[in-house]
């Protein structure tokens, strides 16, 4: 009798693991050419061996053969497939190539569902890394080894550990979605480790540099935007997408739940969560003055009253403003957010309050500023006190 967990049913002791049904041989001898011998030949032709297997995914496979050899061969193939499914979670009959599944995946899971920027990132990484290396491989043949090949391929291109981890995360996402869509039973690269990333250098201005920058650009048409960015830590898209209906002068807060990107205004933020950011006296005064002369639903606009061009600010306007200030330390616009967060912590702010102000989903993201708070570290050391 075959093992119960294999779901094989045996009816013949000489064909273990298979449901074999055969007509028993007759003990009577017949003379060749008689009617009885003809019946015997007919019985022999009808004799069959039936294979009956239950697969791990619930499928029941049954097939009949005239020859015992063929039945045993088919049963052996199914047993190999069954063991592979148990070991790897991959359905061996799935012959779709990785590139063909990626096309299905992109159209069902990414297109029109993710932000345009995310779609472009996926398309770029698929074109440059994933498809050239893995496109022709059948989905069922992908393994842990291919993740290592992908890792080495990206490193060979001179990319950082951060980029490698991003590409590998996309690879994991694709295979996880293959499981959800029924193409795999389990991801073959589940648990593949990330590369250790070097700590990112955090650039921010000190108080003197901030003062020099603001004084040098006090007549710039974007000076109010720079002031609000430095005093709130808002992302550029959140500032550009800020509308007057989200400015609460009575409550003294900004309701941040929109973002203006290269693709237009979106009713969500990067983390898909809204938040309230208090206005200090400088921000409140700046916005009240702008409100008196508003010419658009947007708080910050071009001189013609149109939404600010996202790319122009980062690639042109902010760079020119820094050159005008004559600062040696050049930073990105996003580093104004780092500047706000760094000074918030250095002036005694709480790390958990900062997380809410910045809109971070994970406190680990905010913890890069913790080392700037001496009080935070001092309190941490007081937790253990042996005497």
Secondary structure, 3 states (H helix, E strand, C coil): CCCHHHCECCCCCCCCCCCCCCCCCCCCCCCCCCHHHHHHHHHHHHCCEEEEEECCCCCEEEEEECCHHHHHHHHHHHHHHHHHHHHHCCCCCCCCEHHHHHHHHHHHHHCCCCCHHHHHHHHHHHHHHHHHHHCCCEHHHCCHHHHHHHHHHHHHCCCCHHHHHHHHHHHHHHHHHHHHCCCCCCCCCCCCCCCCCCCCCCCCCCHHHHHHHHHHCCCCCCHHHHHHHHHHCCCHHHHHCCEHHHEECCCCEEEECCEEECCEEECCCCCCCCEEEECCHHHHHHHHHHHHCCCCCECCECCCCCECCHHHHHHHHHHHHHHHHCCCCCCCCCHHHHHHHHHHHHCCCCHHHHHHHHCCCCHHHHHHHHHHCHHHHHHHHCCCCCC
